[in-house]
Amino acid sequence: MVENAIEIRGLEKIYKGLKDAPDKVALKGIDLTIPRGSMFGLLGPNGAGKSTTINILAGLVNKTAGSAKIWGFDTVEKPRNARANIGVVPQELLFDAFFTPREMLEVQAGMYGVPEHERRTEELLDAVQLLDKADAYSRTLSGGMKRRLLIAKAMVHNPPILVLDEPTAGVDIELRQMLWAYVRELHARGTTIVLTTHYLEEAEELCDTIAIINHGEVVCCEPTSDLLKRIDEKEMIIEVAEALSGIPPELAAYQPTLKGPNTFAFHLNHKTTTVANVLSAVSAAQLTITDISTNETDLEDIFLQLTSNKSAA
Ligand code: ADP
């Protein structure tokens, strides 16, 4: 049995520019170890390189350098074994409109060489609550139903690893809860889960370990609880142009201390006193910010703070 579900070493990707367009460096040497049985979050802003990483694992994008192993199988040396051990739920809802969910799962199972007596079409449709739509044309399914169908499709060959690329993009709260319940159930049954997101909240709610990737590099990778603790220990200092005699009411909820007539200090936490919330309160108080600093000017934390608030993302 393998110890690590996924091992990525020095992974690089350069997308060649078409005609005169410049090349695009998407991954600059990524190292990631995803232990078997984990619920792993790949967190980063748009354009960070999350999908590129996932697509290399899925065999949809060719890497430029480095290596990736899935369940111990190198994606280039043992592509079939590697692919057999991973199911990927893509970001886009691409469908053949004239297939029904049942047909789609059967075709996919056929592509993976799953013998008919081992297929679990009914069970999978039931698990994603689409049994009543089994024979409806996929063009008649709602966005949420399509996404659930994609999860079922990624699971037809019963892979030990399930990767979800931005699974809740455009999904309402109720459906999100349902999706997560199913993903948690799969995880409880032993499936290693990897998901990409640009929301800290989402990664925080689900994942035991979070890697942050930005500009094609891993900025940090650690247990979720350690990461959150680190954020909560931050202090942010804001200087404003206006001279103040007290704390403006708009800022009171965040309990800043006045360090001087123009300077506040805030104790950040990842739930309420986030960078985004503080900045909007300062702006609501109609103050002009002249300087912002943290006790450790750590860009990754600022990034985390910003991504922790969905309305600010
Ligand atoms: P993320 O999933 O984190 O949003 P991506 O992996 O999609 O990031 O993109 C990483 C970078 O690579 C971005 O700058 C993006 O514009 C670029 N990129 C992604 N796909 C292509 C492509 N097919 N051709 C050229 N550049 C691409």
Residues whose N, C-alpha, C, O or C-beta is under 5 A from the ligand:
A	BS01	ADP	Y15 K24 A26 P45 N46 G47 A48 G49 K50 S51 T52
